[in-house]
Amino acid sequence: MEPDADVAGLVSAARAGSEDAWRRLIEAHQDALLRLAWALTGDRHLAADVAQEALVEVFVRIRQLREPAAFGGWVRTILVRTAQRRRRRHKALPEREMEDGRTPEADLAGQELRQAVDAALAGLSDACRDALALAMEGGFSSAEAAELLGCSPEAYRVRLHKARQRLRAALADFLTE
Amino acid sequence: MDALDDPKLDALLREAAPRGAPAGFADAVLARARARQRRGRFVHLAAAAAAMLALALGATLWPERPTPSPLGRGRGEGPQGGRGPHSQAPHPTLSQRERELGEAGGRQPEAPAPAFAAVVPSRGDSTHSVMMARFEGKFVIFARPRAAEADEDGPSPRASGGWTTID
C-alpha cells in the first residue's frame, strides 16, 4: 500500500479525472479488497464482482470523500456495504474456476482446501462472517469494526470468537495436518 | 486484539484466500465506471429535457384550474404573498382576502392547487429531486434532498425552493 501522502495525491488526481491515477489506486487496493470481499461473502466468484461494484461506487462518489488520505478505509467501508447489499440478493452461482494466476498443479493441490474454507465461511452466519472478515482483512480496530457493523464492541468480539470457533471445528482436518 | 489469534487458522485462511485480482481487473472497473457515468449523464440530460418540455408546455398551454389536485390539497403547499422572486421560503401564507373569507364564512379557505406539476427524481449521485409547478400565476421550483446513505461522506444536502411570477 502506498503512503498516505501518495494516496492523497492520487485521489486528488483521480478527482480531476486522471485515468492513470484511478488505475494506480485500483491496483494498489484490488488484492486486499478482493480478499475482504471473499471473506465477507464466502464466495470467490461473487467476491470479484462485489469488489468491482464497490470500486465503481468509489469512482462515482469520489467527490464525497472529505479526507483523501482516508481513501483506504473509505473504500473498505463501501466494500462492506456493497457486499452486505449483494449478499442479501445473491442467489447461488454455478461453480467456476477463479482466474487468479494459479497453475493447474497448484490448483489441484489447493482446490480441496479452498473448497473446504469456502464451505466453512459460507456456513457461518452473516454476522459472524462479517466480524471475521473485518478482523482478517479490514484493517479496522475493534471499535471501528463494531461501528461499521452496527453492533457494540463486545458483540463484535463475541461474533469473532464464534466465527473462529466454528471455523476451527469445520477445518479441523486441515488444522491438524 | 483484532488479528486472528490462531496462527494456524490464520495461515489456512490466507492460503485459501484469492491470491490476486484477475487479469484486467482495473480495466474492467474503469470501463464499468465510465459506462455508469455515461448512463448517469444521459439520465440527467433526459430528465432535464423532459422537465424543460413540461415546463414550457405547462406555462404556455395549460390554464389554471380551480380544482384542487393531490399535490396542493390539504397541505396548502405553495408560495403566496409578495416576497418577490427567488424567495427561500416556499411555505404557504394566507392572503388578507383569504383570511377575511375564512373568518366570514366560518370555514377554512380552500387550499390553492397547482395547475401543473412535474417531478424530476434524483438519479445516480445527484443529491436532490426537483419538483416544479405552476401555481397561482407563479412558477414554483422546489429541490428536495434525497436520503443520505449510512456510509456516505460529505455534507447533507439541504432543501431549497423559490418562485417567480409568470404573466
Contacts between the chains, C-beta under 8 A, distances in Angstrom:
chain1	res1	chain2	res2	distance
A	19	B	30	6.8
A	22	B	26	7.9
A	22	B	30	6.1
A	22	B	33	7.9
A	23	B	26	5.1
A	23	B	30	6.9
A	26	B	25	7.4
A	26	B	26	4.3
A	26	B	29	5.5
A	26	B	30	7.4
A	27	B	26	5.4
A	30	B	20	8.0
A	30	B	21	4.1
A	30	B	25	5.5
A	30	B	26	6.7
A	31	B	18	8.0
A	31	B	19	7.9
A	31	B	20	5.3
A	31	B	21	5.9
A	34	B	18	5.0
A	34	B	20	7.4
A	34	B	21	5.4
A	35	B	17	4.7
A	35	B	18	6.1
A	38	B	17	6.0
A	38	B	18	5.3
A	39	B	13	7.7
A	39	B	17	7.4
A	44	B	18	5.3
A	47	B	18	6.5
A	48	B	18	7.7
A	48	B	21	7.3
A	48	B	22	6.2
A	48	B	25	7.4
A	51	B	21	7.4
A	51	B	25	7.8
A	52	B	25	7.3
A	52	B	28	6.2
A	52	B	29	5.3
A	52	B	32	6.3
A	55	B	29	4.5
A	55	B	33	7.3
A	56	B	29	6.3
A	56	B	32	5.0
A	56	B	33	4.6
A	56	B	36	5.9
A	59	B	29	7.4
A	59	B	30	7.7
A	59	B	33	3.7
A	59	B	36	7.8
A	59	B	37	7.6
A	60	B	33	6.8
A	60	B	36	6.3
A	60	B	37	6.9
A	60	B	40	7.5
A	60	B	124	6.8
A	60	B	125	5.3
A	61	B	125	6.1
A	61	B	152	7.5
A	61	B	153	8.0
A	63	B	125	7.9
A	63	B	154	7.6
A	64	B	125	7.9
A	64	B	152	6.1
A	64	B	153	4.8
A	64	B	154	3.9
A	65	B	153	5.6
A	65	B	154	7.8
A	66	B	153	5.6
A	66	B	154	6.5
A	74	B	153	6.5
A	77	B	151	5.1
A	78	B	151	6.1
A	81	B	149	7.6
A	81	B	150	7.4
A	81	B	151	4.9
A	98	B	18	6.1
A	98	B	22	7.3
A	99	B	22	4.6
A	99	B	23	6.8
A	100	B	18	5.4
A	100	B	19	5.3
A	100	B	20	5.2
A	100	B	21	7.3
A	100	B	22	5.9
A	101	B	19	6.6
A	101	B	20	5.7
A	101	B	23	7.7
A	102	B	19	6.8
A	110	B	15	7.0
A	110	B	16	7.2
A	113	B	12	7.2
A	113	B	15	6.5
A	113	B	16	5.3
A	114	B	16	4.8
A	116	B	16	7.8
A	117	B	12	6.8
A	117	B	13	6.3
A	117	B	16	3.7
A	118	B	16	7.4
A	134	B	2	7.9
A	135	B	2	5.2
A	135	B	3	6.8
A	135	B	4	6.3
A	136	B	4	6.4
A	136	B	10	7.8
A	136	B	13	6.3
A	140	B	2	7.2
A	141	B	2	6.3
A	142	B	1	8.0
A	142	B	2	5.7
A	145	B	2	7.1
A	164	B	4	6.7
A	164	B	5	7.4
A	164	B	6	6.3
A	164	B	9	6.5
A	167	B	9	6.1
A	167	B	13	7.6
A	168	B	6	6.8
A	168	B	9	6.0
A	171	B	9	7.1
A	171	B	12	6.1
A	174	B	12	5.7
A	175	B	8	5.2
A	175	B	9	6.5
A	175	B	12	6.5
